[in-house]
Amino acid sequence: MSFVADLRIVLKGRDFRRLFGTRLVSQFSDGIFQFAVTGFAFFSPEKQTTALAVAAGMAVLFLPYSVLGPFVGVFIDRWSRRQILVIAPMVRGTLLLVAAALLVAGVPEWLFYAAALGVLGVNRFFMAALGASLPHVVPPERLMAANAVTPTSGTALTFVGAGVGFLLREVFGGGVYGTALLFVISGVVFGLSALIARTMERSLLGPSYDPDRPQAREAVRNVVKGLVDGARHLVGHRRAAATMGAMAAHRFLYGMATALGIILYRYYFTDGDAEAALRGIGVVVATSGVGYTLAIVLTPWATERFTLERWVPMALAAAGLVSGALILPFQEWGLPVAGFVLGIAGQSVKICADTAVQRDVEDAYLGRSFSIYDMLFNGMYVLAAALSAAILPPDGRSYLAVAIIALGYPVAALVYRLIVRPPVPTPSP
C-alpha cells in the first residue's frame, strides 16, 4: 500500500510525470534489447553456447556500467541533462539499427558486440541523467517517495519488456533476422522516450551553473583520486563497508548461479534445444522477478523486526542453503524455485546495502561510495562468469559450482556478522 500511496503523491507533479514517462519507456525498450542480446548470445539454435561464451556475453552486458560508472557524473554535472535525455535515445537508436544491419550482413561477431557495447555505454549516461534529474522535478519533501517509486517501476517495466521480447521472438523466430527485428523495435521504442523528454524545458533538469566547478579534463583526473578517498572513508565505516561487501558476495555467487543455469538449460535439461532452453530460463527470470518484488515488501518489515545487521546474514545463509539444496539434484523444477529464493535474498541484501551506505557514510563521500558500489555490483557478476568459464563442464552439471554457491553464501554471512558485531568491552582494572 505504501508504494501505491507514494506513486499517487508524486504523480501529481506534471514535470515528474514527464520524467517518469521517459524512464518507463526507456526501460521497457531496454528489456527488449537485453532479451535480444541474451537470446542471440546464449540461445541461438545455430550457435554452440559454452561457459566462455556466457562470460563474454555477461562482460558485454555489465562491464560498461562498471568502467564508465565513476566517470559519468563528471559529464552529467556539466551537460544539459534534458539534452542528454533527448539526444541519447537517438544515438542509441542509431547504434541499434547498425547492430541489426551487422547481424543481417553476417559480419564477425566482435563487430556486433562492439555495437552492443556502444548501446550500453550510451544507456549508462541516459540512466545517470535520469537519476540526477529527479530532484529538479519533485519538491524535497516528496523526494523519498519518488526514490521509492522510480527504481521499482523501472525494473518492473524492464521485466515487461523482456516478456514482450520473448513473445516477439516466438512470432519472428530466434535466428539472425528475428534478433535484428527485436533490435529495430527496441530502437524505435527508445526513440519515443526522446519525444517525451522534449516536452520538458531545456533548463528544467540542470545542472546549475557553477563558476568554481573544475573543467571536465581536471575532473576526470580527480575521479581516480576520489575513488581512493572514498574507499578509505568506507574502511572507517565498517557497517556500511560490510553490507556493501555482502552485496558484492551475493552478486558474485548469483553470477555463478546464472552461468550454471544457462548451461544446464542449454545442454543438460533440453539436450541442446535452444528454444526449450530459453523458455526454461524465462521461467527462472520470472520467478526471480517475483522474489525481487516480494523483497521490496518483506525487507522493511524484516529489518524493523530483526535489525538490518541480523537480516543481512539471515538472507545470505538462507540463500546458500536453500538454493544449494534445490540445485544439487540437477532437476529442472529446482531452478525456478532457487531463482525465487535468490531473488528475495539478493534484493533484500541490496536494499540493506543502499540503506547502510546512505545512513552511515558522510554526505560528502556518498557519490564516491556509490561509484564503488556500482563497480562492485556489476564487476563481481562478470568476475563470477569468468570463474564459471574455467570450472563448468560442457553440460553444466558441476558439483563444484553448486558447492561454491551453497557454502559461499553462509561464509559471507559469517564474515559479515563478525565484522558488524560490536567489540567486546575490555573490563577496566
PyMOL commands that set and color helices and strands:
alter all, ss='L'
color gray80, all
select helices_A, chain A and resi 2-10+14-43+51-76+81-105+109-136+140-172+176-197+216-235+238-269+274-306+308-327+334-360+363-391+399-420
alter helices_A, ss='H'
color red, helices_A
deselect
rebuild
show_as cartoon
